[in-house]
Amino acid sequence: MAMDQNIDLTSSELSQIWGAYMNASITSKVLKYFINIVEDNEIRPVIQNALDLTQSQLTDLKAIFEKENKPVPIGFTDQDVNVDAPRLYSDNYCLQYVFQLGSLGIYSFAASVTVATREDIYLFFSDGLRKYNELHQKATLISLTKGLYARPPYIPTPNEVDFVKKQSFLRGWFGERRPLMATEIAHLFSNMQRNSLGIATLTGFSQVVQTKDVKEYLLRGIQIAKKHVKVFNSVLEDSQVPTPMGSDSMVTDSMKVSPFSDKLIMFHVTGMIGLSIGFYGISISAGIRRDIAANYTRLSAEIGLYSEDGANLMIENEWMEEPPRMIDRDELAKSK
């Protein structure tokens, strides 16, 4: 093991620990605010669990960067959060945020495990994967207990196994469309859920953000997310699939004091967009009907452009921290 740790980090490992540090940095600040505003004593422990997890990750990741003589990312500091700001989100929102944090942690840490070759890096992501799984389970159980969990749709299914016999199974633009497969329903519903939470997140941000350009960017994002929910919902409705969604109002009317810096808000939003593009890609691979794949492709392109505009806005304000990259040899040559 000692010999293994003397091996340099691969580009994959470096990118994964950098991303993990930035994600833990931002979520730890958000969770610090949540723990200060949550009122429900059953929800509070799971938020504290998530906060402890992200802070522990920051400590471990910082130690790795320092051991490797790599610059520790700046990320986000206490200057980016005002834990004493008025309540912006409901307890249910805080719980759903942790639920999604657990889900996204499972996805990202599972991917990180597959590209980790050095034992200490592998063990960090493997242990983190287990902890995110536990966090996700706790958030799910509390949501179920409190009646806040929006279950994916139930569907009647055939009583016997069959095989596809016609090419029409693939089509979706013209003629009679086949009923949705369970996997297509699952992805449509999950993407609706994530976009609905995104609408609540951006709505809260837009009420308190300080910069005019950022506010306009957030308002545009709300309309895009609403459009995507409408598209996914219409596909489900066309197949007469019920789409139960939570009715709890997740955002308060607080407008005077922002819990978060505009830098944190923009990083959070652009991060959400990147995740959406990734999940849409997974959804395309899981679906077969052409019209659904076309929807995901079109919507991915739309939020891709939105993401680029967000990146430009962050660059203009010097909020974008540069990830690890290959050295620019032309730049080195010119500097001599």
Disulfide bonds with the S-S distance in Angstrom:
none
